Amino acid sequence: MPQEVKRVNKLEKLIAQLCPNGVEYKKIKDVYKRLKGTPITAAKMKEIENPDGEIKIFAGGKTVIDAAEDDIPNANITRVPAVLVQSRGVIDAIYYDKPFTFKNEMWAYTADEKLSVKFLYYVLKNNMEYFRTAASGMGSMPQISLSVTEEFTIPLPPLPVQREIVRILDNFTELTAELTAELTARRKQYEYYRDALLTASDNIEYQTLPEISENLDCQRKPVTKGNREAGEYPYYGASGIVDYVSDYIFDGDYLLVSEDGANLLARSTPIAFSISGKNWVNNHAHVLKFDTAIMQKYVEIYLNSIDLSKYISGGAQPKLNQDNLNKIPIPVPPFNKVKIIVAILEKFSALCNDLTSGLPAEIEARKKQYEYYRDKLLTFQEAKI
């Protein structure tokens, strides 16, 4: 029997023993002590930021800094475990049990019983969609008022039940954190081996794309959105599929390389990506055809691993034109070595990026499992008084 199921069974026994007829529901303001923050500006936070500071300061959005307590004007430091309500921009809840403060546009809750504070955190996280919906109607910047949480009613099971719920959910959180740390380490490992394997040695020949592939840019064709007829074939642009259309230009395996767009410099998405089957490509992506799938994948990996800034023209719209694309030198080892390099890096890539079998898939499965149990564990029948 899975460990989490055993824990849930134990919890069910506790509920049957301690609150078989349901639990009391109360407003947050009637149970928890509200804490106020520190009046501090963004400019002041920037001025006093100190990586060696002993106090964390939380601000709007995802802004958080460390600072020395003596440098914080009018400091109102929270020194007990508390749940911080992020009320503007990013709507969320944070549990923190070390000394901290926060901009006074936010607020926090605590209680004498540390366990109940962590329980409140999980309750708020489980209802975050409600709070975000409430915030969406407050203008261009999502924002909730104090009354939204103050008046919110929550279940209050006996402390032994709260303790078991917190223990179960903490275990899920810790496991997800461990998997995420492993994924970060694996990605660094992938980058290390990728760079080592793709670094040319003295006896490796450099070639350009016209020498190892066929450029089919002359066959691509842009179609404005209003003139596209909806269909089943993917319509590709600089960074991937932008539409589906009723006809196709290409049929086969190709490597697309972004010709323009923000990702050329920011690299938020790969600059090169493989496509297969029947498709349409507009004039924002170069189309390359290779003799083998192995060489296509090798070039894709290589182009996504190097700094191409010197081949990209500036201006309002960064551009990698065909002349500059053709100038990029590519180290091409013997084909047998290319096969080995691709096989090794593909295994690493699958582990780091595959959403069906790699670490991201396992992390996503754990998150869904956590959310399922969180909802299940925090749903109680209300006791009739």
C-alpha positions in Angstrom: 0.0 0.0 0.0 1.5 3.4 -1.0 2.7 5.5 2.0 0.4 8.4 1.3 -2.6 6.0 1.3 -1.6 4.7 4.7 -1.3 8.2 6.0 -4.8 9.1 4.7 -6.2 6.0 6.3 -4.7 7.1 9.6 -6.2 10.5 9.1 -9.6 9.1 8.4 -9.4 7.2 11.7 -8.5 10.3 13.6 -11.4 12.2 12.0 -13.8 9.3 12.9 -12.5 9.4 16.4 -12.3 13.1 17.1 -14.8 14.8 14.8 -17.3 12.2 13.4 -20.0 14.8 13.1 -18.0 17.4 11.2 -15.9 20.3 12.2 -16.5 23.9 13.1 -16.0 26.6 10.5 -14.8 30.1 11.5 -13.7 33.3 9.8 -10.0 33.7 9.6 -10.1 37.0 11.6 -11.8 35.2 14.5 -9.0 32.6 14.8 -5.7 34.1 13.7 -3.8 37.2 14.7 -3.2 39.6 11.8 0.3 41.1 11.5 1.2 44.4 9.9 4.1 45.1 7.7 6.7 47.9 7.4 6.1 51.1 5.4 9.0 51.0 2.9 9.4 52.1 -0.6 10.9 50.1 -3.5 13.7 52.7 -3.7 14.5 52.2 0.0 14.5 48.4 -0.5 17.0 48.7 -3.3 19.2 50.9 -1.2 19.3 48.6 1.8 19.5 45.3 0.0 22.2 43.1 1.6 22.8 39.5 0.7 24.2 38.9 4.2 21.2 40.5 5.9 19.3 38.5 8.5 15.8 39.8 7.6 13.8 39.0 4.5 11.6 41.7 3.1 8.7 40.7 0.9 7.3 43.2 -1.6 4.6 43.1 -4.3 4.9 40.5 -7.1 7.8 38.2 -6.5 10.1 40.8 -5.1 12.0 39.7 -2.0 15.3 40.9 -0.6 17.6 40.3 2.4 18.5 43.3 4.6 20.2 44.0 7.9 17.6 44.8 10.6 19.4 48.1 11.6 19.0 49.3 8.0 15.2 48.9 7.9 13.4 52.1 8.8 10.4 51.7 11.1 11.0 48.0 11.0 8.1 45.8 12.1 9.7 42.4 12.2 7.7 39.2 12.5 9.7 36.6 14.5 7.1 33.8 14.7 5.9 31.4 12.0 3.3 33.2 9.9 1.4 33.1 6.6 2.0 36.1 4.4 -0.8 37.1 2.1 0.5 38.5 -1.2 -2.4 40.8 -2.1 -1.3 42.8 -5.1 0.1 41.8 -8.5 0.9 38.2 -7.6 -1.9 36.8 -5.5 -0.5 34.0 -3.3 0.3 32.8 0.2 3.8 32.2 1.7 4.6 30.3 4.9 7.7 31.6 6.6 9.2 30.7 10.0 12.3 32.9 10.2 12.4 36.7 11.0 10.9 38.7 8.1 8.9 41.8 7.3 6.9 42.9 4.3 5.6 46.0 2.6 2.5 47.3 4.5 0.2 46.8 1.5 0.2 43.1 2.4 -0.6 41.4 5.7 0.2 38.1 7.5 -1.4 35.8 10.0 -0.1 33.9 12.9 -1.3 31.9 16.0 0.0 30.6 19.3 0.0 27.1 17.9 2.6 26.8 15.1 0.9 23.8 13.6 -2.3 25.8 13.0 -0.3 28.5 11.1 1.0 25.8 8.7 -2.6 24.4 8.5 -3.9 27.9 7.5 -1.2 28.1 4.8 -2.4 24.9 3.2 -6.1 26.0 3.4 -5.3 29.3 1.7 -3.3 27.5 -1.0 -6.2 25.2 -1.6 -8.5 28.2 -2.1 -6.1 30.3 -4.1 -8.3 30.2 -7.2 -11.1 31.9 -5.2 -8.7 34.7 -4.1 -7.3 35.2 -7.6 -10.8 35.4 -9.1 -11.7 38.0 -6.4 -8.6 40.0 -7.4 -9.3 39.9 -11.1 -12.2 42.4 -10.8 -10.1 45.1 -9.1 -8.8 46.9 -12.2 -5.7 46.4 -14.4 -3.6 45.2 -11.4 -4.9 42.1 -9.6 -5.5 43.0 -6.0 -7.5 41.8 -3.0 -8.7 43.8 -0.1 -8.1 42.8 3.5 -11.7 41.8 4.0 -11.4 39.0 1.4 -9.2 36.9 3.8 -10.5 38.3 7.0 -14.1 37.2 6.3 -13.1 33.9 4.6 -14.3 30.9 6.6 -12.1 27.9 7.1 -12.6 24.4 8.7 -11.0 24.0 12.1 -10.6 20.3 12.9 -8.9 19.3 16.2 -5.2 19.8 16.5 -4.3 16.1 16.0 -6.2 16.1 12.7 -4.5 19.4 11.6 -1.1 17.8 12.6 -1.7 14.8 10.4 -2.8 16.9 7.4 0.2 19.1 7.7 2.5 16.1 7.9 1.0 14.5 4.8 1.2 17.7 2.8 4.7 18.6 4.0 5.9 15.2 2.8 4.4 15.9 -0.7 6.0 19.3 -0.7 9.4 18.0 0.3 9.4 15.3 -2.3 8.5 17.7 -5.1 11.3 20.0 -3.9 13.8 17.1 -4.0 12.7 16.2 -7.5 13.0 19.8 -8.6 16.5 20.1 -7.1 17.5 16.9 -9.0 16.1 18.3 -12.2 18.2 21.4 -11.8 21.3 19.3 -11.2 20.5 17.1 -14.2 20.1 20.2 -16.5 23.5 21.5 -15.4 25.0 18.1 -16.0 23.4 18.1 -19.5 24.8 21.5 -20.3 28.3 20.3 -19.2 28.3 17.2 -21.3 26.7 19.0 -24.2 29.4 21.7 -24.2 32.1 19.1 -23.8 30.9 16.9 -26.6 30.2 19.8 -29.0 33.6 21.5 -28.4 35.6 21.0 -31.6 39.1 19.4 -31.3 41.9 20.2 -33.7 41.2 17.3 -36.0 37.5 18.1 -36.5 36.5 19.9 -39.6 34.2 23.0 -39.5 31.5 23.2 -42.1 28.7 25.6 -42.9 25.1 24.9 -43.3 25.1 25.0 -47.1 27.7 22.2 -47.0 25.6 19.9 -44.9 22.0 20.8 -45.6 19.7 22.2 -48.2 18.1 25.5 -47.6 14.4 25.6 -48.7 13.6 29.2 -47.8 12.5 30.0 -51.3 9.6 27.6 -50.9 8.1 29.1 -47.7 5.2 31.5 -47.9 3.6 33.9 -45.4 -0.1 34.1 -45.2 -1.8 36.9 -43.2 -4.1 35.7 -40.4 -7.2 36.9 -42.1 -6.4 35.0 -45.3 -5.6 31.7 -43.7 -8.2 28.9 -44.0 -8.4 26.8 -40.9 -7.4 23.2 -41.2 -5.3 20.4 -39.8 -1.8 21.3 -40.9 0.5 23.2 -38.6 1.5 26.7 -39.7 5.0 27.5 -38.3 6.6 30.8 -37.4 9.9 31.9 -35.7 9.3 30.0 -32.5 6.8 27.2 -33.3 3.2 26.6 -34.4 1.2 29.8 -34.7 -1.9 28.4 -36.4 -3.4 25.4 -38.3 -4.3 25.7 -41.9 -6.0 23.7 -44.7 -3.0 23.2 -47.0 0.7 22.5 -46.7 3.9 23.4 -48.5 6.4 20.9 -46.9 6.1 17.2 -46.3 8.9 15.5 -44.5 11.5 16.1 -41.8 13.0 19.6 -41.5 15.0 21.8 -39.1 13.5 25.3 -38.6 15.8 28.1 -37.5 14.3 31.4 -36.2 14.9 34.2 -38.7 13.6 37.0 -36.5 11.9 37.6 -33.1 12.7 38.2 -29.5 13.8 34.6 -28.9 16.9 35.2 -31.1 18.5 37.2 -28.2 16.4 36.2 -25.2 16.5 32.6 -26.1 13.4 31.9 -24.1 12.5 29.3 -26.7 15.0 27.2 -28.8 16.3 29.0 -31.9 16.3 25.8 -33.8 13.6 23.1 -33.7 12.8 20.0 -35.7 9.4 19.4 -37.4 8.0 16.4 -39.2 5.1 15.7 -41.6 2.9 18.0 -43.7 3.2 21.6 -42.7 3.3 25.3 -43.8 6.1 27.6 -42.8 6.0 31.4 -43.1 8.9 33.8 -43.7 10.0 34.1 -40.1 11.8 30.7 -39.9 14.5 29.3 -42.2 13.8 25.8 -43.5 16.7 23.3 -43.7 16.7 19.8 -45.1 19.3 17.2 -44.0 20.3 13.8 -45.5 19.9 12.1 -42.1 17.9 12.6 -39.0 21.0 12.2 -36.9 22.8 15.2 -38.6 19.6 17.3 -38.3 19.4 16.6 -34.6 23.1 17.3 -34.1 22.8 20.7 -35.8 19.7 21.5 -33.8 21.5 20.8 -30.5 24.6 22.7 -31.6 22.7 25.8 -32.8 20.8 25.9 -29.5 24.0 25.7 -27.5 26.1 28.5 -28.9 26.0 32.3 -28.7 24.8 33.5 -32.1 24.6 37.2 -31.2 27.4 38.2 -33.7 25.3 36.8 -36.5 22.1 38.6 -35.5 21.5 42.1 -36.8 20.1 44.7 -34.3 17.3 47.2 -34.7 13.8 47.1 -33.5 13.4 43.5 -34.7 16.5 41.2 -34.2 17.1 39.2 -37.4 19.2 36.2 -38.4 19.2 36.5 -42.2 20.1 33.7 -44.6 23.6 35.2 -45.4 24.6 35.2 -41.7 23.0 31.8 -41.1 25.2 30.4 -43.8 28.3 31.9 -42.1 27.9 30.0 -38.9 30.8 27.4 -38.6 29.7 24.0 -37.3 32.2 21.4 -36.0 31.3 18.2 -37.8 33.1 15.1 -36.5 33.0 11.7 -38.3 29.4 10.5 -38.6 29.9 7.6 -36.1 30.9 10.2 -33.5 27.9 12.4 -34.4 25.7 9.4 -33.7 27.2 8.8 -30.3 27.0 12.5 -29.3 23.4 12.7 -30.3 22.5 9.5 -28.5 24.1 10.7 -25.3 22.6 14.1 -25.4 19.1 12.8 -26.3 19.1 10.6 -23.2 20.0 13.6 -21.0 17.5 15.8 -22.8 14.7 13.3 -22.3 15.5 13.0 -18.6 15.5 16.8 -18.2 12.6 17.8 -20.5 10.4 14.9 -21.5 6.9 15.7 -20.2 5.8 12.1 -20.5 8.6 10.1 -18.9 11.4 12.4 -17.6 11.8 14.2 -14.3 9.4 17.0 -15.4 6.7 14.3 -15.9 7.4 12.9 -12.4 7.3 16.4 -10.9 4.1 17.2 -12.6 2.6 13.9 -11.4 3.6 14.7 -7.9 2.1 18.2 -8.0 -1.2 16.8 -9.3 -1.1 14.2 -6.6 -0.4 16.8 -4.0 -3.2 19.0 -5.2 -5.6 16.0 -5.2 -4.8 15.1 -1.6 -4.7 18.7 -0.4 -8.2 19.2 -1.7 -9.3 15.8 -0.3 -7.7 16.4 3.1 -9.1 19.9 3.6 -12.7 19.2 2.7 -14.7 18.7 5.9 -18.4 18.3 6.7 -19.5 21.3 8.7 -20.7 20.4 12.2 -24.3 21.4 12.9 -24.6 23.5 16.0 
